[in-house]
Amino acid sequence: MFYFRSQMTQVPQSPHAPVIRARATAQNDPSRFDPYRREVLDDGWLDTVEVEAGAPIRTSVRNERARRILTKNQSPDIPFDRSINPYRGCEHGCIYCFARPTHAYLDMSPGLDFETRLIARPNAAEQLARELSAPRYRPAPIAIGTNTDPYQPVERDRGIMRDILQVLNDFNHPVTITTKGALITRDIDILADMATRDLVHVGVSVTTLDPVLSRKMEPRAAAPNRRIEVIGRLADAGIPTRVMIAPVIPALTDHELEQILATAVQAGATGANWIMLRLPREVAPLFQDWLNTHYPDRAGRVLGHIRDMHGGALYESAWGRRMQGQGAYAKLIGARFKRAFTALGLDQRSRPLRVHDFCVPPRVGDQLSLF
């Protein structure tokens, strides 16, 4: 039985939920904050809504006027203290995405809603300029793409990320960008200009080089070969680019680690890092369901390795442990990465981003300085 809730097509909540074309999951359980659980019964009085198995579900986007755009954090696990998210939710729909649980705070499902019910922040660039112009603001690199991808498909029409980059360029403000979207090449003109002043680093996420596996777990992200091409185009434009093997999935993608690094370096990557698969909150059951649907023969091995790295649990949120895990398997992956990293010459330090050239640009009507 299928039904509508909040203008969103719902799918059966069962172990045998159908595979929806171009979506990573068919599950759409309510937010953990929703006090109600709903069941649909056909009493024969109303016509049911028919949705064919495998039929596409369209993405919907609504606007949100951001009152603040810079998000601060104090986590010791990550090398930045401020970030920007132009969008809430992500149409790339990566089944492993650790950001899925954030949709629950919007009273939407971390499952299918996360991929199909997006929120855009069209005033992001305007608000960013306002916050950077505050007298007490002190510059430090801003990270973009650490939660949801700024170059997901909806950006092609909205252009919010490009507007943000233009503001950062005007202010001489440093930025780091993480993406698995090929759309970033659209903004090479701005990024190359910023790179000449050491204002930008880009990380391109490559989880696998297998296009079949990628399409199943990252259904609307750029294909692996396109991401490698992106690394090459950014590098050719003089933009410092690293490959991010994130996440490493035990018994599914871990055997590709060295090949991904070598392929990315050949394309022009000058840095690299890796992060182990993380399954916080609702991500764990979603990922388990996906494994049982697409790779039932490997599900036990994958989940077994994950539990071994987290003391028997599927996730551990403690700082210093959540990103790479602990135990023999985590150490093995770390050792393999370090060996390949050094052999490929990636251990050379990249030029740091500059913060000292930050300057609020003059606006129309401003009084000119005498000095």
C-alpha positions as CSV (number, residue, x, y, z in Angstrom):
1,M,0.0,0.0,0.0
2,F,1.3,3.4,-0.9
3,Y,0.0,6.8,0.4
4,F,0.8,10.4,0.7
5,R,2.0,12.3,3.7
6,S,3.1,16.0,3.7
7,Q,3.0,16.0,-0.1
8,M,5.6,13.2,-0.2
9,T,5.1,9.8,-1.7
10,Q,5.6,7.1,1.0
11,V,6.7,3.6,0.4
12,P,6.0,0.4,2.3
13,Q,8.1,0.1,5.5
14,S,9.1,-3.5,5.3
15,P,12.2,-5.6,4.9
16,H,11.2,-6.1,1.3
17,A,10.8,-2.4,0.3
18,P,11.1,-2.0,-3.5
19,V,14.2,-0.4,-5.1
20,I,13.3,3.0,-6.4
21,R,15.1,4.1,-9.5
22,A,17.9,6.6,-8.9
23,R,17.4,6.5,-5.2
24,A,19.6,4.8,-2.6
25,T,16.7,3.8,-0.2
26,A,13.0,3.2,-0.3
27,Q,12.7,3.4,3.4
28,N,11.0,6.5,4.8
29,D,10.3,6.0,8.5
30,P,9.1,9.1,10.4
31,S,11.5,11.4,12.2
32,R,12.6,10.1,15.6
33,F,11.0,13.2,17.1
34,D,7.6,12.4,15.6
35,P,5.4,11.0,18.4
36,Y,3.1,9.2,15.9
37,R,3.6,6.1,13.8
38,R,1.2,5.7,10.9
39,E,-0.2,2.6,9.2
40,V,-2.3,2.6,6.0
41,L,-5.4,0.4,5.6
42,D,-7.4,0.2,2.5
43,D,-11.1,0.1,3.5
44,G,-12.3,0.1,-0.1
45,W,-13.9,3.5,0.1
46,L,-11.2,5.6,-1.5
47,D,-9.0,5.1,-4.5
48,T,-5.5,4.2,-3.5
49,V,-2.5,5.9,-5.0
50,E,-0.6,3.6,-7.2
51,V,3.1,3.9,-7.5
52,E,4.8,1.4,-9.7
53,A,7.9,-0.4,-8.3
54,G,11.0,1.2,-9.7
55,A,9.2,4.4,-10.7
56,P,11.2,7.6,-10.1
57,I,10.2,10.0,-7.3
58,R,10.7,13.6,-8.1
59,T,12.8,16.0,-5.9
60,S,11.0,18.9,-4.3
61,V,12.8,22.0,-3.1
62,R,11.6,24.8,-0.8
63,N,13.4,28.0,0.2
64,E,14.5,28.9,3.7
65,R,15.7,32.4,4.5
66,A,18.9,31.9,6.6
67,R,19.1,34.2,9.6
68,R,22.7,33.0,10.1
69,I,24.9,31.2,7.5
70,L,28.1,30.5,9.4
71,T,27.9,27.4,11.7
72,K,30.6,27.1,14.4
73,N,31.9,23.9,16.0
74,Q,34.5,22.9,18.5
75,S,35.1,19.3,17.6
76,P,38.7,18.2,17.9
77,D,38.1,15.6,15.1
78,I,37.9,18.1,12.3
79,P,40.4,20.8,11.2
80,F,38.0,23.7,10.9
81,D,35.8,25.7,13.3
82,R,33.2,27.2,10.9
83,S,31.2,25.9,7.9
84,I,28.4,26.8,5.5
85,N,25.6,24.6,4.2
86,P,23.8,26.1,1.2
87,Y,21.3,23.2,1.2
88,R,19.6,21.0,3.7
89,G,19.3,17.4,2.5
90,C,21.2,16.1,-0.5
91,E,19.9,14.7,-3.8
92,H,23.1,12.6,-4.3
93,G,21.4,10.2,-1.9
94,C,24.5,8.4,-0.7
95,I,23.2,5.5,1.4
96,Y,26.1,5.9,3.9
97,C,25.8,9.6,4.4
98,F,26.3,10.6,8.1
99,A,24.3,13.8,7.5
100,R,21.0,11.9,7.0
101,P,20.0,12.2,10.7
102,T,20.0,16.0,10.5
103,H,16.8,15.8,8.5
104,A,15.0,14.5,11.6
105,Y,15.4,17.9,13.2
106,L,13.3,19.3,10.3
107,D,10.6,16.7,11.1
108,M,11.4,14.8,8.0
109,S,12.7,11.3,7.5
110,P,16.5,10.6,7.2
111,G,15.5,8.1,4.6
112,L,13.9,9.0,1.3
113,D,12.9,12.5,2.5
114,F,16.6,13.3,2.9
115,E,17.2,12.6,-0.8
116,T,14.0,14.1,-2.2
117,R,12.8,16.9,0.1
118,L,15.5,19.6,0.0
119,I,15.7,23.0,1.5
120,A,17.7,25.7,-0.3
121,R,19.0,28.9,1.3
122,P,18.9,31.5,-1.5
123,N,20.0,34.4,0.6
124,A,23.2,32.6,1.7
125,A,25.6,34.8,-0.1
126,E,23.9,38.0,1.1
127,Q,23.9,36.8,4.7
128,L,27.5,35.6,4.4
129,A,28.6,39.1,3.3
130,R,26.8,40.6,6.2
131,E,28.5,38.3,8.7
132,L,31.9,38.7,7.2
133,S,31.5,42.5,7.5
134,A,30.8,42.4,11.2
135,P,33.5,44.5,13.1
136,R,34.2,41.6,15.4
137,Y,34.6,39.0,12.7
138,R,38.1,37.3,12.6
139,P,38.9,35.2,9.5
140,A,39.7,31.5,9.4
141,P,39.1,28.9,6.6
142,I,35.4,28.2,6.0
143,A,34.6,24.6,5.2
144,I,31.8,23.9,2.6
145,G,30.5,20.5,1.8
146,T,31.2,18.9,5.2
147,N,27.5,18.0,5.8
148,T,25.6,18.1,2.5
149,D,27.2,18.6,-1.0
150,P,27.1,22.2,-2.3
151,Y,27.4,20.8,-5.8
152,Q,24.4,18.4,-5.7
153,P,22.2,18.5,-8.8
154,V,19.9,21.3,-7.6
155,E,22.8,23.7,-7.6
156,R,22.8,23.7,-11.4
157,D,19.6,25.8,-11.4
158,R,20.0,27.6,-8.0
159,G,23.6,28.8,-8.2
160,I,23.8,29.5,-4.5
161,M,27.3,28.0,-4.2
162,R,28.6,30.2,-7.0
163,D,27.2,33.3,-5.3
164,I,28.9,32.2,-2.0
165,L,32.2,31.8,-3.8
166,Q,32.0,35.2,-5.3
167,V,31.5,36.8,-1.9
168,L,34.5,34.9,-0.5
169,N,36.6,35.9,-3.5
170,D,35.6,39.6,-3.0
171,F,36.5,39.4,0.7
172,N,39.8,37.5,0.1
173,H,38.5,34.9,2.5
174,P,39.9,31.3,2.5
175,V,37.7,28.3,1.9
176,T,37.9,24.5,1.7
177,I,35.4,22.6,-0.4
178,T,34.4,19.0,-0.3
179,T,32.3,17.5,-3.1
180,K,31.6,14.5,-5.3
181,G,29.7,16.6,-7.8
182,A,31.2,17.3,-11.3
183,L,29.4,20.7,-11.3
184,I,32.3,22.2,-9.4
185,T,34.1,22.6,-12.8
186,R,31.5,25.3,-13.6
187,D,33.2,27.5,-11.0
188,I,36.8,27.0,-12.1
189,D,37.0,30.6,-13.1
190,I,36.4,31.8,-9.5
191,L,38.3,29.0,-7.9
192,A,41.4,29.5,-10.1
193,D,41.4,33.2,-9.2
194,M,41.2,32.4,-5.6
195,A,44.0,29.8,-5.9
196,T,46.4,32.4,-7.1
197,R,46.1,34.0,-3.7
198,D,46.1,30.7,-1.7
199,L,42.5,31.1,-0.8
200,V,41.1,27.6,-1.7
201,H,41.6,23.9,-1.3
202,V,39.3,21.4,-2.9
203,G,38.7,17.8,-1.8
204,V,37.0,15.4,-4.3
205,S,35.4,12.4,-2.6
206,V,36.0,9.1,-4.4
207,T,34.6,6.0,-2.6
208,T,35.0,3.5,-5.4
209,L,36.1,3.2,-9.0
210,D,33.4,0.6,-9.7
211,P,30.6,2.4,-11.6
212,V,28.1,-0.3,-10.8
213,L,28.7,-0.2,-7.1
214,S,28.7,3.6,-7.1
215,R,25.4,3.9,-8.9
216,K,23.8,1.6,-6.2
217,M,25.1,3.5,-3.2
218,E,25.5,7.0,-4.6
219,P,22.8,7.1,-7.2
220,R,22.8,10.7,-8.2
221,A,26.4,11.6,-7.6
222,A,28.9,11.9,-10.5
223,A,30.3,8.6,-11.7
224,P,33.7,7.6,-10.5
225,N,35.5,8.4,-13.8
226,R,33.9,11.8,-13.8
227,R,35.2,12.6,-10.4
228,I,38.7,11.6,-11.5
229,E,38.3,13.9,-14.5
230,V,37.2,16.7,-12.1
231,I,40.4,16.2,-10.1
232,G,42.4,16.6,-13.4
233,R,40.5,19.7,-14.5
234,L,40.9,21.4,-11.1
235,A,44.6,20.5,-10.9
236,D,45.2,21.8,-14.5
237,A,43.7,25.1,-13.4
238,G,46.2,25.4,-10.6
239,I,43.6,24.6,-7.8
240,P,45.1,22.5,-5.0
241,T,43.0,19.3,-5.0
242,R,43.1,16.3,-2.8
243,V,41.3,12.9,-3.1
244,M,39.1,12.0,-0.1
245,I,38.5,8.2,0.3
246,A,35.5,8.7,2.4
247,P,34.1,6.5,3.5
248,V,36.2,3.3,3.4
249,I,33.6,0.5,3.5
250,P,35.0,-2.8,5.0
251,A,34.7,-5.8,2.7
252,L,33.1,-3.7,0.0
253,T,35.4,-0.9,-1.1
254,D,38.5,-1.3,1.1
255,H,40.4,-3.3,-1.5
256,E,40.4,-0.3,-3.8
257,L,42.2,2.0,-1.4
258,E,45.6,1.9,-3.2
259,Q,44.1,2.0,-6.7
260,I,42.0,5.1,-5.9
261,L,45.0,6.9,-4.6
262,A,47.2,6.0,-7.6
263,T,44.5,6.9,-10.1
264,A,43.8,10.3,-8.3
265,V,47.5,11.1,-8.2
266,Q,47.9,10.4,-11.9
267,A,45.0,12.8,-12.5
268,G,46.7,15.5,-10.5
269,A,45.7,15.2,-6.9
270,T,48.4,16.5,-4.5
271,G,46.9,15.4,-1.2
272,A,44.7,12.6,0.2
273,N,42.9,11.5,3.4
274,W,40.5,8.7,4.4
275,I,37.6,8.2,6.8
276,M,36.1,4.9,7.9
277,L,32.4,4.3,7.3
278,R,30.2,5.9,10.0
279,L,26.7,4.8,10.9
280,P,25.2,7.2,13.4
281,R,21.5,6.9,14.4
282,E,19.2,6.2,11.5
283,V,22.0,5.6,9.0
284,A,22.7,2.2,10.6
285,P,19.3,0.6,9.8
286,L,19.2,2.3,6.4
287,F,22.7,0.9,5.5
288,Q,21.8,-2.5,6.8
289,D,18.7,-2.6,4.6
290,W,20.7,-1.5,1.6
291,L,23.3,-4.2,2.2
292,N,20.7,-6.9,2.5
293,T,19.1,-5.7,-0.7
294,H,22.2,-5.4,-2.9
295,Y,25.0,-7.4,-1.3
296,P,23.4,-10.0,1.1
297,D,26.3,-12.3,0.7
298,R,28.7,-9.7,2.2
299,A,26.4,-8.1,4.8
300,G,27.7,-10.2,7.6
301,R,31.4,-9.5,6.9
302,V,30.8,-5.8,6.4
303,L,28.9,-5.3,9.6
304,G,31.2,-7.7,11.5
305,H,34.2,-5.5,10.7
306,I,32.3,-2.4,11.7
307,R,31.4,-3.9,15.1
308,D,35.0,-5.0,15.7
309,M,36.1,-1.4,15.3
310,H,33.5,0.0,17.7
311,G,33.5,-2.4,20.6
312,G,30.6,-4.5,19.3
313,A,28.4,-1.6,18.2
314,L,27.7,-0.3,14.7
315,Y,28.8,3.2,15.8
316,E,30.8,5.0,18.4
317,S,30.5,8.8,18.7
318,A,33.5,9.4,21.0
319,W,35.9,12.0,19.7
320,G,39.1,10.4,18.4
321,R,37.4,7.1,17.6
322,R,34.4,7.9,15.3
323,M,36.3,8.8,12.2
324,Q,38.6,5.9,11.8
325,G,37.6,3.3,14.4
326,Q,39.9,1.2,16.6
327,G,41.3,-2.3,16.6
328,A,43.3,-4.5,14.2
329,Y,41.3,-3.8,11.1
330,A,41.3,0.0,11.5
331,K,45.1,-0.1,12.0
332,L,45.5,-2.2,8.9
333,I,43.6,0.3,6.8
334,G,45.6,3.1,8.3
335,A,48.9,1.4,7.6
336,R,47.9,0.6,4.0
337,F,46.9,4.2,3.4
338,K,50.1,5.6,5.0
339,R,52.3,3.3,2.9
340,A,50.6,4.3,-0.4
341,F,50.4,7.9,0.6
342,T,54.2,8.0,1.1
343,A,55.0,6.0,-2.0
344,L,53.0,8.3,-4.2
345,G,54.7,11.4,-2.9
346,L,51.6,12.7,-1.2
347,D,53.5,13.4,2.1
348,Q,54.6,16.8,0.8
349,R,52.9,19.6,2.7
350,S,50.6,21.8,0.7
351,R,50.7,25.6,0.9
352,P,48.6,26.8,3.8
353,L,45.5,29.0,3.1
354,R,46.1,32.7,3.7
355,V,44.0,34.6,6.2
356,H,45.9,37.8,6.5
357,D,44.7,39.3,3.2
358,F,41.1,39.3,4.4
359,C,39.4,42.6,3.7
360,V,35.9,43.9,3.7
361,P,35.4,45.3,0.2
362,P,34.0,48.9,-0.1
363,R,30.3,49.3,-0.8
364,V,28.4,51.9,-2.6
365,G,28.0,54.9,-0.3
366,D,31.0,54.1,2.0
367,Q,33.2,57.0,3.0
368,L,36.6,56.7,1.4
369,S,39.7,56.5,3.6
370,L,42.3,59.3,3.5
371,F,45.2,56.9,4.1
